[in-house]
Amino acid sequence: MTADDSFGRLDDDDYPAYTMGRAAEMLNTTQGFLRAIGEARLITPLRSAGGHRRYSRYQLRIAARARELVDGGTPIEAACRIVILEDQLEEAQRINAEHHRGTNPPGMPTSA
Protein backbone atom coordinates (compact mmCIF):
# COMPACT_ATOMS: atom_id res chain seq x y z
CA MET A 1 0.00 0.00 0.00
CA THR A 2 1.43 3.39 -0.97
CA ALA A 3 1.15 6.60 1.01
CA ASP A 4 -1.45 7.82 -1.48
CA ASP A 5 -3.55 4.70 -0.82
CA SER A 6 -3.32 5.27 2.94
CA PHE A 7 -4.43 8.89 2.69
CA GLY A 8 -7.36 7.90 0.51
CA ARG A 9 -8.51 5.37 3.10
CA LEU A 10 -8.73 7.96 5.88
CA ASP A 11 -12.30 8.70 4.77
CA ASP A 12 -13.14 5.00 5.22
CA ASP A 13 -15.03 4.49 8.52
CA ASP A 14 -13.62 0.98 8.81
CA TYR A 15 -9.96 1.81 8.16
CA PRO A 16 -7.93 1.24 11.36
CA ALA A 17 -6.15 4.60 11.34
CA TYR A 18 -5.85 5.31 15.07
CA THR A 19 -3.42 3.91 17.60
CA MET A 20 -4.64 3.00 21.06
CA GLY A 21 -3.01 6.09 22.54
CA ARG A 22 -4.57 8.42 19.97
CA ALA A 23 -7.97 6.71 20.30
CA ALA A 24 -7.91 7.09 24.09
CA GLU A 25 -6.91 10.73 23.72
CA MET A 26 -9.69 11.43 21.21
CA LEU A 27 -12.28 9.82 23.49
CA ASN A 28 -10.86 11.46 26.60
CA THR A 29 -10.55 8.06 28.24
CA THR A 30 -7.85 5.62 29.23
CA GLN A 31 -6.19 2.85 27.29
CA GLY A 32 -7.49 0.55 30.03
CA PHE A 33 -11.06 1.46 29.09
CA LEU A 34 -10.35 0.53 25.47
CA ARG A 35 -8.84 -2.76 26.58
CA ALA A 36 -11.89 -3.45 28.79
CA ILE A 37 -14.40 -2.92 25.99
CA GLY A 38 -12.21 -5.11 23.80
CA GLU A 39 -12.28 -7.85 26.44
CA ALA A 40 -16.08 -7.44 26.63
CA ARG A 41 -16.04 -7.98 22.82
CA LEU A 42 -17.72 -4.69 22.05
CA ILE A 43 -14.98 -3.86 19.56
CA THR A 44 -12.09 -5.87 18.25
CA PRO A 45 -9.29 -3.60 17.10
CA LEU A 46 -7.11 -4.72 14.26
CA ARG A 47 -3.44 -5.31 14.99
CA SER A 48 -0.54 -3.68 13.21
CA ALA A 49 2.34 -5.81 11.97
CA GLY A 50 4.03 -5.08 15.30
CA GLY A 51 0.96 -6.25 17.28
CA HIS A 52 -0.31 -2.80 18.27
CA ARG A 53 -4.05 -2.15 18.45
CA ARG A 54 -5.48 0.05 15.70
CA TYR A 55 -8.99 1.52 15.75
CA SER A 56 -11.34 2.73 13.02
CA ARG A 57 -13.63 5.75 13.21
CA TYR A 58 -16.60 3.38 13.44
CA GLN A 59 -15.02 1.65 16.44
CA LEU A 60 -14.33 5.02 18.06
CA ARG A 61 -18.01 5.98 17.74
CA ILE A 62 -19.00 2.69 19.37
CA ALA A 63 -16.44 3.21 22.15
CA ALA A 64 -17.65 6.78 22.69
CA ARG A 65 -21.23 5.55 23.17
CA ALA A 66 -20.06 2.94 25.68
CA ARG A 67 -18.05 5.60 27.49
CA GLU A 68 -21.15 7.81 27.68
CA LEU A 69 -23.13 5.00 29.32
CA VAL A 70 -20.32 4.12 31.74
CA ASP A 71 -19.95 7.78 32.69
CA GLY A 72 -23.68 7.75 33.47
CA GLY A 73 -23.21 4.90 35.93
CA THR A 74 -23.89 1.85 33.78
CA PRO A 75 -21.53 -1.07 34.49
CA ILE A 76 -19.13 -1.63 31.58
CA GLU A 77 -20.50 -5.09 30.69
CA ALA A 78 -24.06 -3.74 30.58
CA ALA A 79 -22.95 -0.68 28.59
CA CYS A 80 -21.29 -2.94 26.03
CA ARG A 81 -24.44 -5.06 25.70
CA ILE A 82 -26.61 -1.95 25.29
CA VAL A 83 -24.34 -0.59 22.56
CA ILE A 84 -24.35 -3.93 20.75
CA LEU A 85 -28.15 -4.03 20.84
CA GLU A 86 -28.41 -0.41 19.68
CA ASP A 87 -26.10 -1.19 16.77
CA GLN A 88 -28.09 -4.29 15.84
CA LEU A 89 -31.35 -2.30 15.96
CA GLU A 90 -29.91 0.42 13.74
CA GLU A 91 -28.77 -2.17 11.21
CA ALA A 92 -32.16 -3.92 11.25
CA GLN A 93 -33.93 -0.60 10.70
CA ARG A 94 -31.61 0.19 7.78
CA ILE A 95 -32.30 -3.20 6.19
CA ASN A 96 -36.03 -2.79 6.76
CA ALA A 97 -36.01 0.64 5.11
CA GLU A 98 -34.09 -0.77 2.12
CA HIS A 99 -36.58 -3.60 1.86
CA HIS A 100 -39.52 -1.20 1.88
CA ARG A 101 -37.91 0.99 -0.79
CA GLY A 102 -37.35 -2.10 -2.93
CA THR A 103 -40.86 -3.55 -2.61
CA ASN A 104 -43.00 -0.44 -3.09
CA PRO A 105 -43.67 0.79 -6.62
CA PRO A 106 -42.26 4.25 -7.43
CA GLY A 107 -44.55 7.01 -6.22
CA MET A 108 -46.28 4.78 -3.68
CA PRO A 109 -45.87 5.91 -0.08
CA THR A 110 -44.18 3.52 2.33
CA SER A 111 -45.97 2.58 5.51
CA ALA A 112 -44.20 3.42 8.74
ZADRENMI-443517 format. One record per residue (C-alpha): x, y, z; residue number from 1. Coordinates in nm, 4 decimals. Example, Ala and Ser with C-alpha at 12.3 -4.5 7.8 and 13.67 -1.06 7.14 Angstrom:
<mifis>
+----------+----------+----------+-----+
!       c1 !       c2 !       c3 !   n !
+----------+----------+----------+-----+
!   1.2300 !  -0.4500 !   0.7800 !   1 !
!   1.3670 !  -0.1060 !   0.7140 !   2 !
+----------+----------+----------+-----+
</mifis>
This chain:
<mifis>
+----------+----------+----------+-----+
!       c1 !       c2 !       c3 !   n !
+----------+----------+----------+-----+
!   0.0000 !   0.0000 !   0.0000 !   1 !
!   0.1425 !   0.3387 !  -0.0970 !   2 !
!   0.1151 !   0.6600 !   0.1013 !   3 !
!  -0.1454 !   0.7822 !  -0.1476 !   4 !
!  -0.3549 !   0.4703 !  -0.0822 !   5 !
!  -0.3319 !   0.5267 !   0.2940 !   6 !
!  -0.4434 !   0.8891 !   0.2691 !   7 !
!  -0.7363 !   0.7897 !   0.0508 !   8 !
!  -0.8514 !   0.5368 !   0.3095 !   9 !
!  -0.8731 !   0.7963 !   0.5884 !  10 !
!  -1.2299 !   0.8704 !   0.4773 !  11 !
!  -1.3142 !   0.5002 !   0.5217 !  12 !
!  -1.5032 !   0.4493 !   0.8518 !  13 !
!  -1.3617 !   0.0976 !   0.8808 !  14 !
!  -0.9959 !   0.1814 !   0.8158 !  15 !
!  -0.7932 !   0.1239 !   1.1355 !  16 !
!  -0.6154 !   0.4597 !   1.1341 !  17 !
!  -0.5852 !   0.5311 !   1.5074 !  18 !
!  -0.3416 !   0.3914 !   1.7596 !  19 !
!  -0.4642 !   0.3002 !   2.1055 !  20 !
!  -0.3014 !   0.6086 !   2.2542 !  21 !
!  -0.4568 !   0.8415 !   1.9971 !  22 !
!  -0.7969 !   0.6706 !   2.0297 !  23 !
!  -0.7910 !   0.7088 !   2.4091 !  24 !
!  -0.6913 !   1.0732 !   2.3724 !  25 !
!  -0.9687 !   1.1432 !   2.1206 !  26 !
!  -1.2284 !   0.9817 !   2.3493 !  27 !
!  -1.0862 !   1.1459 !   2.6602 !  28 !
!  -1.0546 !   0.8064 !   2.8241 !  29 !
!  -0.7846 !   0.5622 !   2.9234 !  30 !
!  -0.6192 !   0.2855 !   2.7291 !  31 !
!  -0.7490 !   0.0549 !   3.0028 !  32 !
!  -1.1063 !   0.1460 !   2.9086 !  33 !
!  -1.0348 !   0.0528 !   2.5466 !  34 !
!  -0.8836 !  -0.2764 !   2.6584 !  35 !
!  -1.1888 !  -0.3447 !   2.8786 !  36 !
!  -1.4400 !  -0.2921 !   2.5993 !  37 !
!  -1.2206 !  -0.5114 !   2.3805 !  38 !
!  -1.2282 !  -0.7851 !   2.6439 !  39 !
!  -1.6077 !  -0.7437 !   2.6627 !  40 !
!  -1.6044 !  -0.7984 !   2.2821 !  41 !
!  -1.7724 !  -0.4690 !   2.2045 !  42 !
!  -1.4984 !  -0.3857 !   1.9559 !  43 !
!  -1.2087 !  -0.5872 !   1.8247 !  44 !
!  -0.9288 !  -0.3599 !   1.7104 !  45 !
!  -0.7111 !  -0.4715 !   1.4258 !  46 !
!  -0.3442 !  -0.5310 !   1.4992 !  47 !
!  -0.0539 !  -0.3680 !   1.3211 !  48 !
!   0.2342 !  -0.5807 !   1.1970 !  49 !
!   0.4028 !  -0.5081 !   1.5304 !  50 !
!   0.0963 !  -0.6249 !   1.7275 !  51 !
!  -0.0310 !  -0.2798 !   1.8274 !  52 !
!  -0.4047 !  -0.2150 !   1.8455 !  53 !
!  -0.5477 !   0.0052 !   1.5703 !  54 !
!  -0.8988 !   0.1517 !   1.5750 !  55 !
!  -1.1336 !   0.2734 !   1.3022 !  56 !
!  -1.3633 !   0.5750 !   1.3212 !  57 !
!  -1.6600 !   0.3384 !   1.3440 !  58 !
!  -1.5023 !   0.1654 !   1.6440 !  59 !
!  -1.4328 !   0.5018 !   1.8059 !  60 !
!  -1.8008 !   0.5981 !   1.7736 !  61 !
!  -1.8998 !   0.2688 !   1.9367 !  62 !
!  -1.6440 !   0.3213 !   2.2146 !  63 !
!  -1.7654 !   0.6782 !   2.2686 !  64 !
!  -2.1230 !   0.5551 !   2.3168 !  65 !
!  -2.0056 !   0.2940 !   2.5680 !  66 !
!  -1.8052 !   0.5603 !   2.7495 !  67 !
!  -2.1150 !   0.7812 !   2.7683 !  68 !
!  -2.3128 !   0.4999 !   2.9323 !  69 !
!  -2.0322 !   0.4124 !   3.1739 !  70 !
!  -1.9945 !   0.7784 !   3.2694 !  71 !
!  -2.3679 !   0.7745 !   3.3468 !  72 !
!  -2.3208 !   0.4897 !   3.5934 !  73 !
!  -2.3892 !   0.1848 !   3.3785 !  74 !
!  -2.1531 !  -0.1068 !   3.4486 !  75 !
!  -1.9131 !  -0.1633 !   3.1583 !  76 !
!  -2.0496 !  -0.5088 !   3.0694 !  77 !
!  -2.4063 !  -0.3737 !   3.0578 !  78 !
!  -2.2948 !  -0.0684 !   2.8586 !  79 !
!  -2.1291 !  -0.2945 !   2.6027 !  80 !
!  -2.4438 !  -0.5059 !   2.5697 !  81 !
!  -2.6608 !  -0.1949 !   2.5287 !  82 !
!  -2.4339 !  -0.0590 !   2.2559 !  83 !
!  -2.4351 !  -0.3934 !   2.0750 !  84 !
!  -2.8153 !  -0.4029 !   2.0842 !  85 !
!  -2.8410 !  -0.0414 !   1.9676 !  86 !
!  -2.6100 !  -0.1190 !   1.6768 !  87 !
!  -2.8095 !  -0.4292 !   1.5837 !  88 !
!  -3.1348 !  -0.2304 !   1.5963 !  89 !
!  -2.9911 !   0.0423 !   1.3738 !  90 !
!  -2.8770 !  -0.2175 !   1.1211 !  91 !
!  -3.2165 !  -0.3924 !   1.1254 !  92 !
!  -3.3931 !  -0.0602 !   1.0699 !  93 !
!  -3.1611 !   0.0193 !   0.7782 !  94 !
!  -3.2297 !  -0.3201 !   0.6190 !  95 !
!  -3.6032 !  -0.2793 !   0.6760 !  96 !
!  -3.6007 !   0.0644 !   0.5114 !  97 !
!  -3.4092 !  -0.0768 !   0.2116 !  98 !
!  -3.6581 !  -0.3603 !   0.1859 !  99 !
!  -3.9522 !  -0.1205 !   0.1880 ! 100 !
!  -3.7914 !   0.0985 !  -0.0793 ! 101 !
!  -3.7352 !  -0.2098 !  -0.2930 ! 102 !
!  -4.0863 !  -0.3551 !  -0.2610 ! 103 !
!  -4.2997 !  -0.0437 !  -0.3092 ! 104 !
!  -4.3675 !   0.0786 !  -0.6621 ! 105 !
!  -4.2263 !   0.4248 !  -0.7428 ! 106 !
!  -4.4548 !   0.7006 !  -0.6223 ! 107 !
!  -4.6278 !   0.4779 !  -0.3680 ! 108 !
!  -4.5868 !   0.5907 !  -0.0077 ! 109 !
!  -4.4182 !   0.3521 !   0.2335 ! 110 !
!  -4.5966 !   0.2581 !   0.5510 ! 111 !
!  -4.4202 !   0.3424 !   0.8736 ! 112 !
+----------+----------+----------+-----+
</mifis>
